[in-house]
Amino acid sequence: MLRKLSLALAVSCATNGMAWAAEAPLSTNTDLVSVYQEAVDNNADLAAARAQYGAQKEVVPQARAGLLPNLSGGAQVANVRTDIDQPASVANRSANSYQATLAQPLFRADRWFQYQAAKDVNEQAALQLSATEQNLILQTAEDYFNVLRSQDNLASTKAEEAAFKRQLDQSNERFDVGLSDKTDVLQSQASYDTARANRIVAQRQVDDAFEALITLTNRQYNSIQGIVHTLPILPPAPNDAKAWVDTAARQNLNLLASNYAVSAAEETLKQRKAGHAPTVDAVAKYEKGDNDAFGLSNPSAFPQPYGGPIEQRTLALQLNIPIYSGGLTTSQVRESYSRLDQTEQQRESLRRQVVENTRNLHRAVNTDVEQVQARKQSIISNQSAVEATEIGYQVGTRNIVDVLDAQRQLYTSVRNYNNTRYDYILDNLRLKQAAGTLNPGDLRDLKRYLKPDYNPDKDFLPPDLAKAAADQLKARP
């Protein structure tokens, strides 16, 4: 009796008839948005980025402190020993005092520009944190769909192994009744052994993909929801590379952060130049102590016979004019010029890279759109080719190598189709990240196309393939 090997039959064998296809533990499938929320709550890299921003934003109050009043207090407790030669005598007296000093900067150009630079650094740090948070959205999607990609790859590899196993069994039966020679059996055995080895590797890749998801969220997963084949495959909107590049120039978070880096470098340069400028401070000082304490620094003002407590109040304007500091200020100015040039060149390099990535990703999405449909049609054509080759093998017009090659091409087309589907999803998200528009709502949009009861062993193929292949065979002249 003629035995056709259809893709649907191979999938059925892979999911139901093989002892090694153990059923996964029952659990509620986790969806993409839930994984993202767990990543937000538990991702160590994001927590580190938030802590880093918490530290970096303190540069603003630290720089502002240089423009605000400074109040300090102090006390002195001393013992004064006086030796007098004529007449010979020794006197020990205490010399105690305390003081408070209030200083208000009136003109500190260097500190003002330092404060402006600190505000730019703070804005840069905030944008870098936002870029890290945005990158977590993409990383979550990449790790999530890599799990689905590896599961679909495993499912197709199982089906391929089942197909080659059936072909091996058929070759043995034909050899036993004298309808084929030993070469057919050996060819079938070799293909089956290769498929079995590939299935072992595919299983490891599934485990590795789940490990990446666990590392991202610090949570264990038994299964996740898969994407349905009815996901709309549409070109980017607008389908205009220039519009995407213009959006990226305005909104790309890393590019915006680089603008603040340049501004901070410009303010730092001004700060270094201001090192040549004079400074003016208002100082108020209050001191109180005994005569001995004040006499230590100004003995002529307080004659020794007077021993009562003394209060002293001082109001002053202090002018300081830098004249020469060993070349330090000039060197710092040269350094700041170089730092500014460095940040400007880095910004330009980043701008070019953003433009390149945006254009490339726009092309990639359009290519993915065309490829998804082409890959799906390739599965249909290869499935028809397998069945036609099987028929030819049965009647003697094709040999076993033709059959095995046709089956191998079929499952290669299956993997290419699924890979292109996931490439389309991720390239869309990468394009939005490059343009600076990626947000958690994009994951919620994808959630609508997730299947809660997704079973990779059955759902890795579009449900209408079998009918499409049958129709294609009937349509042959």
C-alpha positions, -999 to +999 in steps of 0.1 A: +000+000+000+013+035-009+025+053+022+027+091+020+048+110+045+030+143+050+041+171+073+010+168+094+016+131+099+053+138+109+041+163+135+016+138+149+044+112+152+067+137+169+041+148+195+024+115+203+044+086+192+079+091+205+090+079+239+115+107+244+089+135+239+082+139+276+052+161+285+062+193+302+050+200+338+016+215+338+016+253+346-001+285+336+018+298+306+034+332+313+028+360+289+052+386+275+039+415+296+042+395+328+078+386+320+086+422+313+070+433+346+091+407+365+122+420+347+114+455+358+110+444+394+140+420+395+165+427+368+199+434+384+213+455+356+183+478+358+186+481+396+223+489+391+215+516+365+190+532+389+215+532+417+240+547+394+216+575+385+209+580+421+246+587+427+251+608+395+222+632+402+239+642+434+264+663+414+237+690+412+233+697+449+271+693+454+278+719+427+250+742+440+266+741+475+295+761+461+272+790+455+254+789+488+265+803+522+290+783+542+288+783+580+315+768+602+322+769+639+352+760+660+367+762+694+402+763+708+414+750+742+450+758+750+474+761+779+499+789+778+532+786+797+552+818+801+588+818+813+602+851+824+640+855+830+640+888+850+627+883+875+627+845+871+591+833+871+568+808+853+531+813+846+506+787+833+473+801+820+444+788+799+437+803+765+401+793+755+380+806+726+353+797+701+343+812+668+317+811+640+323+821+604+297+827+577+310+830+541+288+839+511+303+837+476+294+869+457+313+863+425+325+828+417+324+823+380+340+789+381+315+776+406+286+789+385+297+772+354+304+740+374+268+742+386+256+745+350+277+716+339+263+695+368+227+701+356+237+689+321+253+659+336+222+652+356+200+654+324+225+631+306+223+606+334+185+607+334+184+600+297+209+572+300+187+556+327+157+559+304+177+543+276+185+514+300+148+510+308+140+511+271+166+486+264+151+462+290+119+462+269+138+450+239+159+426+259+128+411+274+113+406+239+145+391+226+148+366+254+111+358+253+110+352+216+143+334+216+126+308+238+097+305+214+122+304+185+141+275+201+109+257+210+097+259+175+131+248+162+129+218+186+094+210+175+104+210+138+135+189+146+113+164+164+091+162+134+121+158+111+134+130+133+100+113+132+099+116+094+134+101+090+124+073+115+094+065+094+115+065+063+141+042+079+113+018+089+099+019+054+134+013+039+139-017+062+105-031+052+113-027+015+147-043+019+131-072+037+108-079+008+135-073-018+121-040-032+153-020-023+189-026-016+210-021+015+221+013+003+186+027+009+186+014+045+221+030+052+211+063+037+179+064+058+198+054+089+224+082+084+196+108+079+178+095+110+210+096+131+218+131+120+182+143+128+184+126+163+217+145+170+201+177+159+172+171+182+195+167+212+212+200+203+178+217+198+167+206+233+198+221+248+191+253+230+156+254+246+171+250+280+197+277+273+169+301+262+149+295+294+181+301+314+185+335+297+149+344+307+156+333+343+187+354+344+167+384+331+139+382+357+152+359+385+121+338+380+116+302+370+094+293+340+079+260+329+063+274+298+054+307+281+027+318+257+034+315+220+026+338+192-002+329+168+003+326+131-024+352+124-001+380+137-004+408+111+028+411+090+028+447+079+054+472+067+065+498+091+042+529+095+051+552+080+070+532+054+095+560+048+131+556+059+136+594+061+107+599+084+121+572+108+156+588+106+142+622+114+123+608+144+155+591+156+174+624+153+148+640+176+140+612+200+168+586+202+176+585+239+213+579+236+216+607+210+198+631+233+221+621+262+251+628+240+238+663+234+238+669+272+273+655+273+285+681+249+267+709+268+283+697+300+318+697+283+311+733+271+302+744+307+333+726+321+355+745+296+340+778+308+346+767+344+383+761+337+387+794+319+371+811+349+400+799+369+418+831+358+390+853+371+390+870+405+367+858+433+347+879+458+333+865+491+314+882+519+326+870+553+311+874+587+330+862+617+323+861+654+349+851+681+348+850+718+375+840+743+397+851+771+426+875+767+452+849+765+435+832+735+434+864+715+468+875+727+483+844+711+478+859+677+479+896+685+496+902+719+499+940+713+462+944+711+455+928+744+479+939+772+487+912+796+472+929+827+437+926+811+424+891+817+386+894+810+367+877+782+368+893+748+342+892+719+352+901+684+330+906+653+342+909+618+324+918+585+346+917+554+347+915+516+375+892+505+389+897+470+412+871+455+430+876+422+447+845+408+481+855+394+501+823+389+493+787+399+522+769+383+504+766+350+476+745+364+447+766+351+461+769+316+467+731+315+431+725+327+418+748+299+437+728+273+424+696+287+388+709+286+392+719+249+403+683+241+374+668+262+349+690+244+363+679+210+361+643+222+324+645+232+315+663+200+332+636+179+315+609+200+281+625+194+287+627+157+298+591+156+267+581+175+245+602+152+259+584+122+254+550+138+218+558+148+211+569+112+227+537+098+208+515+123+175+532+116+178+528+078+190+492+081+162+482+104+136+499+082+149+478+053+150+447+075+114+450+085+103+454+049+124+424+040+109+404+068+074+412+056+082+398+022+101+369+036+074+357+059+049+351+031+076+336+009+088+313+036+053+301+043+048+294+006+081+276+006+068+252+033+037+245+012+058+238-019+083+216-001+055+196+015+040+190-019+075+181-032+080+156-004+047+139-012+054+139-049+089+125-044+074+098-021+051+088-049+079+088-074+100+066-050+072+041-047+069+038-085+106+037-091+112+071-107+129+086-077+155+071-053+159+073-016+184+102-017+157+123-035+132+115-008+156+123+021+167+156+004+131+166-001+123+159+035+154+178+047+145+208+026+110+207+040+121+211+076+147+236+067+119+257+052+099+253+084+127+266+105+134+295+081+097+304+083+096+306+121+129+324+123+117+350+099+085+355+119+105+362+151+130+383+131+100+404+120+088+410+155+122+419+169+132+440+140+101+461+145+109+466+181+146+474+173+134+500+147+112+517+174+141+517+198+164+533+173+137+560+167+133+564+205+096+555+204+098+520+220+076+517+251+059+490+272+027+495+251+044+478+222+047+446+243+010+450+253+001+452+216+020+419+210+003+403+239-030+403+220-015+378+196-003+354+222-019+320+226-024+310+263-026+272+255+003+274+230+019+240+224+051+242+204+049+206+192+016+214+175+015+251+170+049+257+153+032+255+119+003+275+104-029+254+107-038+258+071-006+242+056-019+207+051-049+219+031-027+243+011-003+216+002-031+193-008-046+220-030-012+226-046-008+189-054-043+187-070-035+218-091-005+201-107-011+194-144 
